[in-house]
């Protein structure tokens, strides 16, 4: 059962936890590890995992890109983690997306933030950990948390 105490990890949390040279590595890794150990309730969704994969395999986006096989192993780690909940889009996702698009008049790449929020709301998840708080702070339906502030 998904509760309001569960928080979604945005893809940047996973990226920074993976990239040891990142300035955010320690705080992102600490947060992720608390979730892996069951100390806090966290979840991931397919969109977040695919964004994570795309970034860590892209030499234009990270200083230490990995090969696809290693990136797949990272995805499997999250998928197999017992203490990390996985949430998925469900039947009402598109209706929620349309509602959010109308409410916030989103454009261009912002639609992907809408999809993340709609996936969260469809699964009764109301909290999001991210370093990109400006992407999500307009959504009044969720609480945006920055790892180094928790």
C-alpha positions as a printed NumPy array, in Angstrom:
array([[  0.   ,   0.   ,   0.   ],
       [  1.401,   3.351,  -1.   ],
       [  1.197,   6.059,   1.61 ],
       [  1.913,   9.75 ,   1.813],
       [  5.175,   8.999,   3.664],
       [  6.717,   7.536,   0.524],
       [  8.758,   9.964,  -1.588],
       [  9.703,   9.602,  -5.235],
       [ 13.382,   9.995,  -6.083],
       [ 13.873,  12.196,  -9.136],
       [ 16.392,  11.003, -11.702],
       [ 18.971,  13.598, -10.636],
       [ 19.16 ,  11.946,  -7.209],
       [ 20.034,   8.633,  -8.859],
       [ 22.531,  10.297, -11.198],
       [ 24.336,  12.16 ,  -8.408],
       [ 24.367,   9.07 ,  -6.197],
       [ 26.039,   7.221,  -9.072],
       [ 28.507,   9.935, -10.141],
       [ 31.155,  10.116,  -7.422],
       [ 32.671,  13.338,  -8.794],
       [ 29.416,  15.269,  -8.437],
       [ 29.21 ,  18.001,  -5.801],
       [ 25.895,  16.429,  -4.763],
       [ 27.214,  12.86 ,  -4.62 ],
       [ 27.422,  12.512,  -0.843],
       [ 23.951,  13.86 ,  -0.056],
       [ 22.315,  11.982,  -2.941],
       [ 24.057,   8.722,  -2.044],
       [ 23.159,   9.096,   1.643],
       [ 19.503,   9.616,   0.762],
       [ 19.436,   6.722,  -1.69 ],
       [ 21.204,   4.429,   0.765],
       [ 18.695,   5.275,   3.517],
       [ 15.994,   4.136,   1.128],
       [ 17.868,   0.987,   0.133],
       [ 18.232,   0.15 ,   3.84 ],
       [ 14.572,   0.824,   4.599],
       [ 15.295,   3.771,   6.901],
       [ 13.038,   6.008,   4.811],
       [ 10.275,   5.259,   2.338],
       [ 11.265,   5.957,  -1.247],
       [ 10.059,   4.92 ,  -4.666],
       [ 11.028,   5.14 ,  -8.321],
       [  9.001,   5.037, -11.527],
       [  9.836,   3.984, -15.111],
       [ 10.29 ,   7.554, -16.353],
       [ 12.816,   8.329, -13.609],
       [ 14.735,   5.123, -14.28 ],
       [ 14.861,   5.784, -18.027],
       [ 16.044,   9.366, -17.483],
       [ 18.743,   8.011, -15.151],
       [ 19.861,   5.497, -17.802],
       [ 19.909,   8.178, -20.516],
       [ 22.038,  10.55 , -18.446],
       [ 24.64 ,   8.095, -17.122],
       [ 25.307,   6.738, -20.632],
       [ 25.664,  10.202, -22.206],
       [ 29.2  ,  11.663, -22.291],
       [ 27.724,  15.115, -22.939],
       [ 25.847,  15.03 , -19.634],
       [ 28.212,  13.33 , -17.165],
       [ 31.973,  13.286, -16.717],
       [ 32.07 ,   9.521, -16.188],
       [ 29.565,   7.9  , -18.574],
       [ 29.045,   4.159, -18.378],
       [ 28.46 ,   1.493, -20.99 ],
       [ 24.889,   0.306, -21.558],
       [ 25.484,  -3.014, -19.763],
       [ 26.628,  -1.261, -16.6  ],
       [ 23.687,   1.139, -16.826],
       [ 21.351,  -1.85 , -17.126],
       [ 22.883,  -3.341, -13.974],
       [ 22.173,  -0.063, -12.19 ],
       [ 18.541,  -0.19 , -13.334],
       [ 18.261,  -3.793, -12.169],
       [ 19.633,  -2.783,  -8.766],
       [ 16.712,  -0.398,  -8.295],
       [ 14.156,  -2.788,  -9.733],
       [ 15.291,  -5.629,  -7.477],
       [ 15.66 ,  -3.541,  -4.303],
       [ 13.105,  -4.825,  -1.801],
       [ 13.035,  -1.602,   0.203],
       [ 12.467,   0.706,  -2.774],
       [  8.876,   0.798,  -3.934],
       [  8.203,   0.87 ,  -7.653],
       [  5.259,   2.913,  -8.909],
       [  3.802,   2.726, -12.398],
       [  1.529,   4.766, -14.626],
       [ -2.053,   3.587, -14.337],
       [ -5.335,   4.048, -16.167],
       [ -6.055,   7.543, -14.937],
       [ -2.592,   8.891, -15.801],
       [ -3.594,  10.704, -18.995],
       [ -6.58 ,  12.332, -17.302],
       [ -4.309,  13.577, -14.52 ],
       [ -1.811,  14.814, -17.099],
       [ -4.535,  16.726, -18.936],
       [ -5.764,  18.257, -15.677],
       [ -2.249,  19.356, -14.715],
       [ -1.5  ,  20.693, -18.204],
       [ -4.662,  22.785, -18.095],
       [ -4.057,  23.981, -14.55 ],
       [ -0.419,  24.972, -15.008],
       [ -0.32 ,  25.727, -18.772],
       [  2.904,  23.772, -19.26 ],
       [  4.929,  23.927, -22.465],
       [  7.701,  22.06 , -24.279],
       [  9.899,  19.863, -22.057],
       [  7.836,  20.838, -18.995],
       [  5.349,  18.148, -19.999],
       [  7.784,  15.57 , -18.647],
       [  7.58 ,  17.143, -15.183],
       [  3.812,  16.901, -15.492],
       [  4.084,  13.199, -16.279],
       [  6.203,  12.581, -13.184],
       [  3.761,  14.475, -10.962],
       [  0.768,  12.71 , -12.53 ],
       [  2.423,   9.319, -11.948],
       [  3.032,  10.29 ,  -8.327],
       [ -0.536,  11.447,  -7.759],
       [ -1.95 ,   8.349,  -9.452],
       [ -0.093,   6.32 ,  -6.832],
       [ -0.881,   8.579,  -3.845],
       [  2.729,   9.717,  -3.577],
       [  2.874,  13.352,  -2.496],
       [  6.589,  13.909,  -1.854],
       [  9.473,  14.279,  -4.295],
       [ 13.205,  14.433,  -3.626],
       [ 15.021,  16.45 ,  -6.288],
       [ 17.812,  18.958,  -6.765],
       [ 15.763,  20.587,  -9.545],
       [ 13.185,  22.048,  -7.194],
       [ 12.356,  24.883,  -9.604],
       [ 10.986,  22.339, -12.074],
       [  8.419,  21.135,  -9.548],
       [  7.751,  23.922,  -7.039],
       [  4.744,  25.225,  -8.977],
       [  2.856,  21.959,  -8.368],
       [  0.809,  22.608,  -5.238],
       [ -0.256,  18.954,  -5.105],
       [  3.176,  17.723,  -4.009],
       [  5.89 ,  18.57 ,  -1.502],
       [  9.309,  19.116,  -3.076],
       [ 12.289,  18.245,  -0.891],
       [ 15.955,  18.97 ,  -1.551],
       [ 18.208,  16.259,  -0.055],
       [ 20.715,  18.574,   1.602],
       [ 17.82 ,  20.312,   3.367],
       [ 16.374,  17.154,   4.94 ]])
